[in-house]
Every structure is written in structure tokens, then in C-alpha cells.
Amino acid sequence: MPNFVNPEPAHFGQLKLLPMDQSVQMLNLVKLRDRADYEDGADTTGRKAYDEYGRLSAPVFNRVGGRIIWSGQFEFMVIGPKDEHWDIAFVAEYPTGQAFMDMVFDPEYQAIVYHRTAAVETSRLIRLQANESGAGFG
């Protein structure tokens, strides 16, 4: 599985071209390292490092109006690579696309995101725009 931990700067440039004044949902799929990879050599698990990231980033996430609207446990890959497994899966909702950007570039968030970097082996972060809910798939 290819490793994707942090966004490429070019992706933020493209992200800024999307509407920033409407609510957005962010699908998060995360595979954790067995052992966190801290630059200072701190010895802990990927899970504990990610939990620390979550604890420390929560005030910023809440301040920008973010909320978790769905979370679940990976069970089985029905369609896709059989060796792909996600330790964490959730959808975060932000009141606007700008709120998400405000969180990511907040100095308090920037000061603690290294915990996420140390914890994550690979991840996917997908911005979504909600459709009206209903009975159909489209």
C-alpha cells in the first residue's frame, strides 16, 4: 500500500479553488504504524500517538465548528485491494471549506500535528460535498 501521510502543498492550492463557503465532509481513512516514528525517538505505539493527536487537536477542531458525523470499524474489503486495511475510519464535517483550512493552518494545530505524522503509516483524506439523502445511490 503506498504511503500518504501529509498533504502535498500543491493539493492545498487545488483545494482552495473549491467552494469555501459551504459545509464539507472529510472522509478519513487511517492506517497506523505499529510503533510511532517520532523524530526525537520517543517510543510509543502508533495508536497512542494518534490518540494524543486527537486529544490535542480537539480544541482547534471544535473551535472551527468541526464535528464527527460518522465513525466505524473496518471489517472486510468487499471491493478493493484485499491487503488494504484501515485502523480508523470517520467522516468529519466542517461548517465551511474555509473552516477546514482555518484548522489546518491554525498555529496551535500546526504545533501538534507532528503526533499524527508520527502515528500514521498511510491515510486517505477525501473532501466530499453532501447530496440530499434519499433512497437512491446517486
FILODO-945218 format. One record per residue: residue number from 1; residue in one letter; x, y, z of N, C-alpha, C in turn. Coordinates in steps of 0.05 Angstrom, whole numbers, plus 5000, padded with zeros to 4 digits. Layout:
residues N
<marlum:NUM | dovo:A | n.c1:X | n.c2:Y | n.c3:Z | ca.c1:X | ca.c2:Y | ca.c3:Z | c.c1:X | c.c2:Y | c.c3:Z>
...
end
This chain:
residues 138
<marlum:1 | dovo:M | n.c1:5017 | n.c2:4977 | n.c3:5000 | ca.c1:5000 | ca.c2:5000 | ca.c3:5000 | c.c1:5018 | c.c2:5025 | c.c3:5000>
<marlum:2 | dovo:P | n.c1:5014 | n.c2:5043 | n.c3:4981 | ca.c1:5031 | ca.c2:5068 | ca.c3:4981 | c.c1:5026 | c.c2:5084 | c.c3:5007>
<marlum:3 | dovo:N | n.c1:5046 | n.c2:5098 | n.c3:5015 | ca.c1:5044 | ca.c2:5114 | ca.c3:5039 | c.c1:5037 | c.c2:5143 | c.c3:5033>
<marlum:4 | dovo:F | n.c1:5016 | n.c2:5153 | n.c3:5044 | ca.c1:5007 | ca.c2:5180 | ca.c3:5042 | c.c1:5001 | c.c2:5190 | c.c3:5070>
<marlum:5 | dovo:V | n.c1:5017 | n.c2:5208 | n.c3:5081 | ca.c1:5014 | ca.c2:5216 | ca.c3:5108 | c.c1:5005 | c.c2:5245 | c.c3:5110>
<marlum:6 | dovo:N | n.c1:5019 | n.c2:5263 | n.c3:5097 | ca.c1:5013 | ca.c2:5291 | ca.c3:5097 | c.c1:5006 | c.c2:5301 | c.c3:5069>
<marlum:7 | dovo:P | n.c1:4989 | n.c2:5321 | n.c3:5067 | ca.c1:4981 | ca.c2:5331 | ca.c3:5041 | c.c1:5005 | c.c2:5345 | c.c3:5027>
<marlum:8 | dovo:E | n.c1:5005 | n.c2:5342 | n.c3:5001 | ca.c1:5025 | ca.c2:5357 | ca.c3:4985 | c.c1:5016 | c.c2:5386 | c.c3:4983>
<marlum:9 | dovo:P | n.c1:5035 | n.c2:5405 | n.c3:4984 | ca.c1:5028 | ca.c2:5433 | ca.c3:4982 | c.c1:5011 | c.c2:5439 | c.c3:4957>
<marlum:10 | dovo:A | n.c1:5016 | n.c2:5426 | n.c3:4935 | ca.c1:5000 | ca.c2:5431 | ca.c3:4910 | c.c1:4971 | c.c2:5424 | c.c3:4914>
<marlum:11 | dovo:H | n.c1:4966 | n.c2:5404 | n.c3:4931 | ca.c1:4938 | ca.c2:5396 | ca.c3:4936 | c.c1:4923 | c.c2:5418 | c.c3:4950>
<marlum:12 | dovo:F | n.c1:4936 | n.c2:5432 | n.c3:4968 | ca.c1:4922 | ca.c2:5454 | ca.c3:4982 | c.c1:4916 | c.c2:5477 | c.c3:4962>
<marlum:13 | dovo:G | n.c1:4933 | n.c2:5481 | n.c3:4943 | ca.c1:4928 | ca.c2:5501 | ca.c3:4922 | c.c1:4903 | c.c2:5494 | c.c3:4906>
<marlum:14 | dovo:Q | n.c1:4900 | n.c2:5468 | n.c3:4899 | ca.c1:4876 | ca.c2:5459 | ca.c3:4885 | c.c1:4852 | c.c2:5459 | c.c3:4903>
<marlum:15 | dovo:L | n.c1:4855 | n.c2:5452 | n.c3:4928 | ca.c1:4833 | ca.c2:5452 | ca.c3:4947 | c.c1:4821 | c.c2:5480 | c.c3:4950>
<marlum:16 | dovo:K | n.c1:4839 | n.c2:5500 | n.c3:4950 | ca.c1:4830 | ca.c2:5528 | ca.c3:4953 | c.c1:4812 | c.c2:5537 | c.c3:4930>
<marlum:17 | dovo:L | n.c1:4813 | n.c2:5523 | n.c3:4907 | ca.c1:4797 | ca.c2:5530 | ca.c3:4884 | c.c1:4768 | c.c2:5520 | c.c3:4887>
<marlum:18 | dovo:L | n.c1:4763 | n.c2:5502 | n.c3:4906 | ca.c1:4736 | ca.c2:5492 | ca.c3:4910 | c.c1:4720 | c.c2:5513 | c.c3:4927>
<marlum:19 | dovo:P | n.c1:4694 | n.c2:5511 | n.c3:4926 | ca.c1:4678 | ca.c2:5530 | ca.c3:4943 | c.c1:4686 | c.c2:5528 | c.c3:4972>
<marlum:20 | dovo:M | n.c1:4690 | n.c2:5551 | n.c3:4985 | ca.c1:4698 | ca.c2:5552 | ca.c3:5013 | c.c1:4676 | c.c2:5561 | c.c3:5031>
<marlum:21 | dovo:D | n.c1:4653 | n.c2:5568 | n.c3:5020 | ca.c1:4632 | ca.c2:5580 | ca.c3:5037 | c.c1:4609 | c.c2:5561 | c.c3:5043>
<marlum:22 | dovo:Q | n.c1:4612 | n.c2:5535 | n.c3:5038 | ca.c1:4591 | ca.c2:5515 | ca.c3:5043 | c.c1:4602 | c.c2:5493 | c.c3:5060>
<marlum:23 | dovo:S | n.c1:4584 | n.c2:5479 | n.c3:5074 | ca.c1:4594 | ca.c2:5457 | ca.c3:5091 | c.c1:4607 | c.c2:5435 | c.c3:5074>
<marlum:24 | dovo:V | n.c1:4626 | n.c2:5422 | n.c3:5086 | ca.c1:4640 | ca.c2:5400 | ca.c3:5073 | c.c1:4643 | c.c2:5377 | c.c3:5092>
<marlum:25 | dovo:Q | n.c1:4646 | n.c2:5353 | n.c3:5081 | ca.c1:4652 | ca.c2:5330 | ca.c3:5097 | c.c1:4678 | c.c2:5319 | c.c3:5087>
<marlum:26 | dovo:M | n.c1:4694 | n.c2:5309 | n.c3:5106 | ca.c1:4720 | ca.c2:5298 | ca.c3:5100 | c.c1:4721 | c.c2:5269 | c.c3:5109>
<marlum:27 | dovo:L | n.c1:4723 | n.c2:5251 | n.c3:5089 | ca.c1:4726 | ca.c2:5223 | ca.c3:5095 | c.c1:4755 | c.c2:5217 | c.c3:5102>
<marlum:28 | dovo:N | n.c1:4760 | n.c2:5206 | n.c3:5126 | ca.c1:4786 | ca.c2:5200 | ca.c3:5136 | c.c1:4790 | c.c2:5170 | c.c3:5138>
<marlum:29 | dovo:L | n.c1:4810 | n.c2:5159 | n.c3:5125 | ca.c1:4817 | ca.c2:5131 | ca.c3:5127 | c.c1:4846 | c.c2:5131 | c.c3:5136>
<marlum:30 | dovo:V | n.c1:4852 | n.c2:5117 | n.c3:5158 | ca.c1:4878 | ca.c2:5119 | ca.c3:5170 | c.c1:4889 | c.c2:5091 | c.c3:5177>
<marlum:31 | dovo:K | n.c1:4913 | n.c2:5085 | n.c3:5168 | ca.c1:4928 | ca.c2:5061 | ca.c3:5177 | c.c1:4950 | c.c2:5070 | c.c3:5195>
<marlum:32 | dovo:L | n.c1:4951 | n.c2:5060 | n.c3:5219 | ca.c1:4971 | ca.c2:5068 | ca.c3:5238 | c.c1:4996 | c.c2:5051 | c.c3:5237>
<marlum:33 | dovo:R | n.c1:5019 | n.c2:5063 | n.c3:5244 | ca.c1:5044 | ca.c2:5048 | ca.c3:5247 | c.c1:5041 | c.c2:5031 | c.c3:5273>
<marlum:34 | dovo:D | n.c1:5055 | n.c2:5009 | n.c3:5273 | ca.c1:5057 | ca.c2:4993 | ca.c3:5298 | c.c1:5070 | c.c2:5010 | c.c3:5319>
<marlum:35 | dovo:R | n.c1:5093 | n.c2:5022 | n.c3:5312 | ca.c1:5108 | ca.c2:5039 | ca.c3:5330 | c.c1:5109 | c.c2:5067 | c.c3:5318>
<marlum:36 | dovo:A | n.c1:5103 | n.c2:5087 | n.c3:5334 | ca.c1:5104 | ca.c2:5115 | ca.c3:5324 | c.c1:5133 | c.c2:5121 | c.c3:5315>
<marlum:37 | dovo:D | n.c1:5135 | n.c2:5140 | n.c3:5296 | ca.c1:5160 | ca.c2:5147 | ca.c3:5285 | c.c1:5166 | c.c2:5177 | c.c3:5291>
<marlum:38 | dovo:Y | n.c1:5173 | n.c2:5182 | n.c3:5316 | ca.c1:5179 | ca.c2:5209 | ca.c3:5325 | c.c1:5208 | c.c2:5216 | c.c3:5318>
<marlum:39 | dovo:E | n.c1:5212 | n.c2:5240 | n.c3:5310 | ca.c1:5240 | ca.c2:5249 | ca.c3:5303 | c.c1:5258 | c.c2:5248 | c.c3:5327>
<marlum:40 | dovo:D | n.c1:5247 | n.c2:5252 | n.c3:5352 | ca.c1:5264 | ca.c2:5251 | ca.c3:5376 | c.c1:5268 | c.c2:5223 | c.c3:5387>
<marlum:41 | dovo:G | n.c1:5256 | n.c2:5203 | n.c3:5373 | ca.c1:5259 | ca.c2:5176 | ca.c3:5381 | c.c1:5240 | c.c2:5167 | c.c3:5403>
<marlum:42 | dovo:A | n.c1:5221 | n.c2:5183 | n.c3:5411 | ca.c1:5202 | ca.c2:5176 | ca.c3:5432 | c.c1:5190 | c.c2:5148 | c.c3:5424>
<marlum:43 | dovo:D | n.c1:5188 | n.c2:5131 | n.c3:5444 | ca.c1:5179 | ca.c2:5104 | ca.c3:5440 | c.c1:5150 | c.c2:5100 | c.c3:5449>
<marlum:44 | dovo:T | n.c1:5132 | n.c2:5097 | n.c3:5430 | ca.c1:5104 | ca.c2:5092 | ca.c3:5437 | c.c1:5091 | c.c2:5079 | c.c3:5412>
<marlum:45 | dovo:T | n.c1:5067 | n.c2:5071 | n.c3:5415 | ca.c1:5053 | ca.c2:5059 | ca.c3:5393 | c.c1:5041 | c.c2:5080 | c.c3:5374>
<marlum:46 | dovo:G | n.c1:5035 | n.c2:5072 | n.c3:5350 | ca.c1:5021 | ca.c2:5090 | ca.c3:5331 | c.c1:4994 | c.c2:5098 | c.c3:5342>
<marlum:47 | dovo:R | n.c1:4980 | n.c2:5079 | n.c3:5355 | ca.c1:4954 | ca.c2:5085 | ca.c3:5367 | c.c1:4956 | c.c2:5106 | c.c3:5388>
<marlum:48 | dovo:K | n.c1:4975 | n.c2:5104 | n.c3:5406 | ca.c1:4978 | ca.c2:5124 | ca.c3:5428 | c.c1:4985 | c.c2:5151 | c.c3:5416>
<marlum:49 | dovo:A | n.c1:5002 | n.c2:5151 | n.c3:5396 | ca.c1:5010 | ca.c2:5177 | ca.c3:5384 | c.c1:4986 | c.c2:5190 | c.c3:5370>
<marlum:50 | dovo:Y | n.c1:4969 | n.c2:5173 | n.c3:5357 | ca.c1:4945 | ca.c2:5184 | ca.c3:5344 | c.c1:4925 | c.c2:5194 | c.c3:5364>
<marlum:51 | dovo:D | n.c1:4922 | n.c2:5179 | n.c3:5386 | ca.c1:4904 | ca.c2:5188 | ca.c3:5407 | c.c1:4913 | c.c2:5215 | c.c3:5419>
<marlum:52 | dovo:E | n.c1:4939 | n.c2:5218 | n.c3:5421 | ca.c1:4950 | ca.c2:5244 | ca.c3:5431 | c.c1:4944 | c.c2:5266 | c.c3:5411>
<marlum:53 | dovo:Y | n.c1:4947 | n.c2:5261 | n.c3:5386 | ca.c1:4940 | ca.c2:5280 | ca.c3:5365 | c.c1:4910 | c.c2:5287 | c.c3:5367>
<marlum:54 | dovo:G | n.c1:4893 | n.c2:5267 | n.c3:5370 | ca.c1:4864 | ca.c2:5273 | ca.c3:5373 | c.c1:4858 | c.c2:5290 | c.c3:5397>
<marlum:55 | dovo:R | n.c1:4870 | n.c2:5283 | n.c3:5420 | ca.c1:4865 | ca.c2:5298 | ca.c3:5445 | c.c1:4874 | c.c2:5327 | c.c3:5442>
<marlum:56 | dovo:L | n.c1:4898 | n.c2:5332 | n.c3:5430 | ca.c1:4909 | ca.c2:5359 | ca.c3:5428 | c.c1:4896 | c.c2:5375 | c.c3:5406>
<marlum:57 | dovo:S | n.c1:4887 | n.c2:5362 | n.c3:5385 | ca.c1:4875 | ca.c2:5377 | ca.c3:5363 | c.c1:4845 | c.c2:5383 | c.c3:5367>
<marlum:58 | dovo:A | n.c1:4832 | n.c2:5369 | n.c3:5386 | ca.c1:4803 | ca.c2:5372 | ca.c3:5391 | c.c1:4795 | c.c2:5401 | c.c3:5396>
<marlum:59 | dovo:P | n.c1:4810 | n.c2:5417 | n.c3:5412 | ca.c1:4802 | ca.c2:5445 | ca.c3:5417 | c.c1:4801 | c.c2:5461 | c.c3:5391>
<marlum:60 | dovo:V | n.c1:4820 | n.c2:5457 | n.c3:5373 | ca.c1:4820 | ca.c2:5472 | ca.c3:5348 | c.c1:4797 | c.c2:5462 | c.c3:5330>
<marlum:61 | dovo:F | n.c1:4794 | n.c2:5436 | n.c3:5328 | ca.c1:4772 | ca.c2:5424 | ca.c3:5313 | c.c1:4745 | c.c2:5435 | c.c3:5322>
<marlum:62 | dovo:N | n.c1:4741 | n.c2:5436 | n.c3:5348 | ca.c1:4716 | ca.c2:5446 | ca.c3:5359 | c.c1:4713 | c.c2:5476 | c.c3:5354>
<marlum:63 | dovo:R | n.c1:4735 | n.c2:5491 | n.c3:5357 | ca.c1:4734 | ca.c2:5520 | ca.c3:5354 | c.c1:4725 | c.c2:5528 | c.c3:5325>
<marlum:64 | dovo:V | n.c1:4734 | n.c2:5512 | n.c3:5305 | ca.c1:4726 | ca.c2:5519 | ca.c3:5278 | c.c1:4698 | c.c2:5508 | c.c3:5270>
<marlum:65 | dovo:G | n.c1:4686 | n.c2:5494 | n.c3:5289 | ca.c1:4659 | ca.c2:5483 | ca.c3:5284 | c.c1:4658 | c.c2:5455 | c.c3:5273>
<marlum:66 | dovo:G | n.c1:4680 | n.c2:5441 | n.c3:5275 | ca.c1:4681 | ca.c2:5414 | ca.c3:5264 | c.c1:4666 | c.c2:5394 | c.c3:5283>
<marlum:67 | dovo:R | n.c1:4656 | n.c2:5373 | n.c3:5271 | ca.c1:4644 | ca.c2:5352 | ca.c3:5286 | c.c1:4646 | c.c2:5325 | c.c3:5271>
<marlum:68 | dovo:I | n.c1:4648 | n.c2:5304 | n.c3:5286 | ca.c1:4648 | ca.c2:5277 | ca.c3:5273 | c.c1:4619 | c.c2:5269 | c.c3:5269>
<marlum:69 | dovo:I | n.c1:4612 | n.c2:5263 | n.c3:5243 | ca.c1:4585 | ca.c2:5256 | ca.c3:5237 | c.c1:4582 | c.c2:5226 | c.c3:5233>
<marlum:70 | dovo:W | n.c1:4604 | n.c2:5212 | n.c3:5230 | ca.c1:4604 | ca.c2:5183 | ca.c3:5227 | c.c1:4631 | c.c2:5172 | c.c3:5234>
<marlum:71 | dovo:S | n.c1:4632 | n.c2:5149 | n.c3:5248 | ca.c1:4657 | ca.c2:5134 | ca.c3:5252 | c.c1:4650 | c.c2:5105 | c.c3:5253>
<marlum:72 | dovo:G | n.c1:4669 | n.c2:5088 | n.c3:5245 | ca.c1:4663 | ca.c2:5060 | ca.c3:5245 | c.c1:4689 | c.c2:5044 | c.c3:5246>
<marlum:73 | dovo:Q | n.c1:4686 | n.c2:5018 | n.c3:5248 | ca.c1:4709 | ca.c2:4999 | ca.c3:5249 | c.c1:4710 | c.c2:4984 | c.c3:5223>
<marlum:74 | dovo:F | n.c1:4734 | n.c2:4982 | n.c3:5211 | ca.c1:4738 | ca.c2:4967 | ca.c3:5187 | c.c1:4733 | c.c2:4937 | c.c3:5193>
<marlum:75 | dovo:E | n.c1:4718 | n.c2:4924 | n.c3:5175 | ca.c1:4713 | ca.c2:4896 | ca.c3:5178 | c.c1:4724 | c.c2:4879 | c.c3:5155>
<marlum:76 | dovo:F | n.c1:4719 | n.c2:4887 | n.c3:5130 | ca.c1:4725 | ca.c2:4870 | ca.c3:5108 | c.c1:4725 | c.c2:4886 | c.c3:5082>
<marlum:77 | dovo:M | n.c1:4745 | n.c2:4882 | n.c3:5065 | ca.c1:4747 | ca.c2:4896 | ca.c3:5040 | c.c1:4730 | c.c2:4880 | c.c3:5019>
<marlum:78 | dovo:V | n.c1:4707 | n.c2:4891 | n.c3:5012 | ca.c1:4689 | ca.c2:4877 | ca.c3:4993 | c.c1:4699 | c.c2:4883 | c.c3:4964>
<marlum:79 | dovo:I | n.c1:4705 | n.c2:4908 | n.c3:4958 | ca.c1:4716 | ca.c2:4916 | ca.c3:4932 | c.c1:4742 | c.c2:4932 | c.c3:4938>
<marlum:80 | dovo:G | n.c1:4763 | n.c2:4924 | n.c3:4926 | ca.c1:4788 | ca.c2:4938 | ca.c3:4931 | c.c1:4810 | c.c2:4918 | c.c3:4938>
<marlum:81 | dovo:P | n.c1:4835 | n.c2:4928 | n.c3:4942 | ca.c1:4857 | ca.c2:4911 | ca.c3:4948 | c.c1:4852 | c.c2:4895 | c.c3:4974>
<marlum:82 | dovo:K | n.c1:4855 | n.c2:4869 | n.c3:4972 | ca.c1:4849 | ca.c2:4851 | ca.c3:4995 | c.c1:4868 | c.c2:4856 | c.c3:5018>
<marlum:83 | dovo:D | n.c1:4892 | n.c2:4867 | n.c3:5013 | ca.c1:4911 | ca.c2:4872 | ca.c3:5034 | c.c1:4909 | c.c2:4900 | c.c3:5046>
<marlum:84 | dovo:E | n.c1:4889 | n.c2:4915 | n.c3:5037 | ca.c1:4885 | ca.c2:4942 | ca.c3:5048 | c.c1:4868 | c.c2:4941 | c.c3:5072>
<marlum:85 | dovo:H | n.c1:4877 | n.c2:4952 | n.c3:5094 | ca.c1:4863 | ca.c2:4952 | ca.c3:5119 | c.c1:4865 | c.c2:4980 | c.c3:5132>
<marlum:86 | dovo:W | n.c1:4844 | n.c2:4990 | n.c3:5143 | ca.c1:4844 | ca.c2:5016 | ca.c3:5156 | c.c1:4838 | c.c2:5013 | c.c3:5186>
<marlum:87 | dovo:D | n.c1:4855 | n.c2:5025 | n.c3:5202 | ca.c1:4852 | ca.c2:5023 | ca.c3:5231 | c.c1:4831 | c.c2:5043 | c.c3:5241>
<marlum:88 | dovo:I | n.c1:4828 | n.c2:5065 | n.c3:5227 | ca.c1:4809 | ca.c2:5086 | ca.c3:5235 | c.c1:4794 | c.c2:5096 | c.c3:5210>
<marlum:89 | dovo:A | n.c1:4768 | n.c2:5098 | n.c3:5213 | ca.c1:4751 | ca.c2:5109 | ca.c3:5191 | c.c1:4730 | c.c2:5127 | c.c3:5203>
<marlum:90 | dovo:F | n.c1:4729 | n.c2:5152 | n.c3:5193 | ca.c1:4709 | ca.c2:5170 | ca.c3:5203 | c.c1:4704 | c.c2:5192 | c.c3:5182>
<marlum:91 | dovo:V | n.c1:4681 | n.c2:5206 | n.c3:5185 | ca.c1:4674 | ca.c2:5229 | ca.c3:5169 | c.c1:4672 | c.c2:5253 | c.c3:5188>
<marlum:92 | dovo:A | n.c1:4688 | n.c2:5273 | n.c3:5183 | ca.c1:4687 | ca.c2:5298 | ca.c3:5198 | c.c1:4672 | c.c2:5318 | c.c3:5180>
<marlum:93 | dovo:E | n.c1:4655 | n.c2:5334 | n.c3:5193 | ca.c1:4640 | ca.c2:5355 | ca.c3:5179 | c.c1:4649 | c.c2:5382 | c.c3:5189>
<marlum:94 | dovo:Y | n.c1:4653 | n.c2:5401 | n.c3:5171 | ca.c1:4660 | ca.c2:5428 | ca.c3:5177 | c.c1:4639 | c.c2:5447 | c.c3:5166>
<marlum:95 | dovo:P | n.c1:4633 | n.c2:5469 | n.c3:5181 | ca.c1:4612 | ca.c2:5486 | ca.c3:5171 | c.c1:4617 | c.c2:5499 | c.c3:5144>
<marlum:96 | dovo:T | n.c1:4643 | n.c2:5502 | n.c3:5138 | ca.c1:4651 | ca.c2:5512 | ca.c3:5111 | c.c1:4678 | c.c2:5499 | c.c3:5104>
<marlum:97 | dovo:G | n.c1:4684 | n.c2:5500 | n.c3:5078 | ca.c1:4711 | ca.c2:5491 | ca.c3:5070 | c.c1:4732 | c.c2:5509 | c.c3:5082>
<marlum:98 | dovo:Q | n.c1:4726 | n.c2:5534 | n.c3:5086 | ca.c1:4745 | ca.c2:5552 | ca.c3:5098 | c.c1:4751 | c.c2:5544 | c.c3:5127>
<marlum:99 | dovo:A | n.c1:4731 | n.c2:5534 | n.c3:5141 | ca.c1:4735 | ca.c2:5525 | ca.c3:5169 | c.c1:4756 | c.c2:5503 | c.c3:5170>
<marlum:100 | dovo:F | n.c1:4755 | n.c2:5484 | n.c3:5151 | ca.c1:4775 | ca.c2:5463 | ca.c3:5150 | c.c1:4802 | c.c2:5475 | c.c3:5145>
<marlum:101 | dovo:M | n.c1:4805 | n.c2:5494 | n.c3:5126 | ca.c1:4830 | ca.c2:5506 | ca.c3:5121 | c.c1:4840 | c.c2:5522 | c.c3:5145>
<marlum:102 | dovo:D | n.c1:4822 | n.c2:5535 | n.c3:5159 | ca.c1:4829 | ca.c2:5550 | ca.c3:5183 | c.c1:4841 | c.c2:5532 | c.c3:5204>
<marlum:103 | dovo:M | n.c1:4830 | n.c2:5508 | n.c3:5207 | ca.c1:4840 | ca.c2:5489 | ca.c3:5226 | c.c1:4868 | c.c2:5480 | c.c3:5218>
<marlum:104 | dovo:V | n.c1:4872 | n.c2:5472 | n.c3:5194 | ca.c1:4897 | ca.c2:5461 | ca.c3:5185 | c.c1:4920 | c.c2:5481 | c.c3:5187>
<marlum:105 | dovo:F | n.c1:4914 | n.c2:5507 | n.c3:5183 | ca.c1:4935 | ca.c2:5527 | ca.c3:5184 | c.c1:4936 | c.c2:5542 | c.c3:5211>
<marlum:106 | dovo:D | n.c1:4919 | n.c2:5534 | n.c3:5230 | ca.c1:4920 | ca.c2:5546 | ca.c3:5257 | c.c1:4946 | c.c2:5540 | c.c3:5270>
<marlum:107 | dovo:P | n.c1:4960 | n.c2:5559 | n.c3:5282 | ca.c1:4986 | ca.c2:5555 | ca.c3:5295 | c.c1:4985 | c.c2:5533 | c.c3:5317>
<marlum:108 | dovo:E | n.c1:4963 | n.c2:5533 | n.c3:5332 | ca.c1:4960 | ca.c2:5512 | ca.c3:5353 | c.c1:4959 | c.c2:5484 | c.c3:5341>
<marlum:109 | dovo:Y | n.c1:4944 | n.c2:5482 | n.c3:5319 | ca.c1:4943 | ca.c2:5456 | ca.c3:5305 | c.c1:4970 | c.c2:5449 | c.c3:5293>
<marlum:110 | dovo:Q | n.c1:4983 | n.c2:5468 | n.c3:5280 | ca.c1:5009 | ca.c2:5463 | ca.c3:5268 | c.c1:5030 | c.c2:5453 | c.c3:5289>
<marlum:111 | dovo:A | n.c1:5027 | n.c2:5463 | n.c3:5314 | ca.c1:5046 | ca.c2:5455 | ca.c3:5335 | c.c1:5042 | c.c2:5426 | c.c3:5344>
<marlum:112 | dovo:I | n.c1:5019 | n.c2:5414 | n.c3:5339 | ca.c1:5015 | ca.c2:5386 | ca.c3:5349 | c.c1:5012 | c.c2:5366 | c.c3:5327>
<marlum:113 | dovo:V | n.c1:5010 | n.c2:5374 | n.c3:5302 | ca.c1:5004 | ca.c2:5355 | ca.c3:5280 | c.c1:5027 | c.c2:5334 | c.c3:5277>
<marlum:114 | dovo:Y | n.c1:5050 | n.c2:5340 | n.c3:5289 | ca.c1:5072 | ca.c2:5320 | ca.c3:5287 | c.c1:5065 | c.c2:5294 | c.c3:5300>
<marlum:115 | dovo:H | n.c1:5046 | n.c2:5294 | n.c3:5319 | ca.c1:5036 | ca.c2:5269 | ca.c3:5331 | c.c1:5022 | c.c2:5252 | c.c3:5310>
<marlum:116 | dovo:R | n.c1:5007 | n.c2:5264 | n.c3:5292 | ca.c1:4994 | ca.c2:5250 | ca.c3:5271 | c.c1:5014 | c.c2:5239 | c.c3:5251>
<marlum:117 | dovo:T | n.c1:5034 | n.c2:5255 | n.c3:5244 | ca.c1:5055 | ca.c2:5247 | ca.c3:5226 | c.c1:5070 | c.c2:5223 | c.c3:5237>
<marlum:118 | dovo:A | n.c1:5076 | n.c2:5223 | n.c3:5263 | ca.c1:5090 | ca.c2:5201 | ca.c3:5275 | c.c1:5073 | c.c2:5176 | c.c3:5276>
<marlum:119 | dovo:A | n.c1:5047 | n.c2:5179 | n.c3:5279 | ca.c1:5028 | ca.c2:5156 | ca.c3:5283 | c.c1:5021 | c.c2:5142 | c.c3:5257>
<marlum:120 | dovo:V | n.c1:5018 | n.c2:5157 | n.c3:5235 | ca.c1:5005 | ca.c2:5147 | ca.c3:5211 | c.c1:5025 | c.c2:5134 | c.c3:5192>
<marlum:121 | dovo:E | n.c1:5018 | n.c2:5109 | n.c3:5184 | ca.c1:5033 | ca.c2:5096 | ca.c3:5163 | c.c1:5024 | c.c2:5105 | c.c3:5135>
<marlum:122 | dovo:T | n.c1:4998 | n.c2:5106 | n.c3:5132 | ca.c1:4986 | ca.c2:5117 | ca.c3:5107 | c.c1:4958 | c.c2:5126 | c.c3:5113>
<marlum:123 | dovo:S | n.c1:4947 | n.c2:5143 | n.c3:5096 | ca.c1:4920 | ca.c2:5152 | ca.c3:5101 | c.c1:4907 | c.c2:5162 | c.c3:5075>
<marlum:124 | dovo:R | n.c1:4882 | n.c2:5166 | n.c3:5076 | ca.c1:4867 | ca.c2:5179 | ca.c3:5054 | c.c1:4850 | c.c2:5201 | c.c3:5067>
<marlum:125 | dovo:L | n.c1:4849 | n.c2:5224 | n.c3:5055 | ca.c1:4832 | ca.c2:5246 | ca.c3:5064 | c.c1:4818 | c.c2:5256 | c.c3:5040>
<marlum:126 | dovo:I | n.c1:4792 | n.c2:5253 | n.c3:5039 | ca.c1:4776 | ca.c2:5258 | ca.c3:5015 | c.c1:4754 | c.c2:5279 | c.c3:5022>
<marlum:127 | dovo:R | n.c1:4756 | n.c2:5302 | n.c3:5009 | ca.c1:4735 | ca.c2:5323 | ca.c3:5013 | c.c1:4710 | c.c2:5314 | c.c3:4998>
<marlum:128 | dovo:L | n.c1:4687 | n.c2:5316 | n.c3:5011 | ca.c1:4662 | ca.c2:5309 | ca.c3:5000 | c.c1:4642 | c.c2:5332 | c.c3:5002>
<marlum:129 | dovo:Q | n.c1:4624 | n.c2:5333 | n.c3:4983 | ca.c1:4601 | ca.c2:5352 | ca.c3:4985 | c.c1:4576 | c.c2:5335 | c.c3:4986>
<marlum:130 | dovo:A | n.c1:4561 | n.c2:5338 | n.c3:5007 | ca.c1:4538 | ca.c2:5321 | ca.c3:5012 | c.c1:4516 | c.c2:5326 | c.c3:4991>
<marlum:131 | dovo:N | n.c1:4504 | n.c2:5304 | n.c3:4982 | ca.c1:4480 | ca.c2:5305 | ca.c3:4966 | c.c1:4456 | c.c2:5302 | c.c3:4985>
<marlum:132 | dovo:E | n.c1:4433 | n.c2:5308 | n.c3:4974 | ca.c1:4409 | ca.c2:5304 | ca.c3:4990 | c.c1:4406 | c.c2:5274 | c.c3:4996>
<marlum:133 | dovo:S | n.c1:4400 | n.c2:5267 | n.c3:5021 | ca.c1:4397 | ca.c2:5239 | ca.c3:5028 | c.c1:4371 | c.c2:5228 | c.c3:5017>
<marlum:134 | dovo:G | n.c1:4371 | n.c2:5203 | n.c3:5009 | ca.c1:4347 | ca.c2:5190 | ca.c3:4998 | c.c1:4351 | c.c2:5161 | c.c3:4994>
<marlum:135 | dovo:A | n.c1:4334 | n.c2:5149 | n.c3:4979 | ca.c1:4334 | ca.c2:5120 | ca.c3:4975 | c.c1:4353 | c.c2:5111 | c.c3:4953>
<marlum:136 | dovo:G | n.c1:4361 | n.c2:5130 | n.c3:4935 | ca.c1:4377 | ca.c2:5122 | ca.c3:4912 | c.c1:4407 | c.c2:5123 | c.c3:4918>
<marlum:137 | dovo:F | n.c1:4422 | n.c2:5112 | n.c3:4899 | ca.c1:4451 | ca.c2:5112 | ca.c3:4902 | c.c1:4464 | c.c2:5137 | c.c3:4890>
<marlum:138 | dovo:G | n.c1:4450 | n.c2:5153 | n.c3:4875 | ca.c1:4462 | ca.c2:5175 | ca.c3:4861 | c.c1:4459 | c.c2:5201 | c.c3:4875>
end
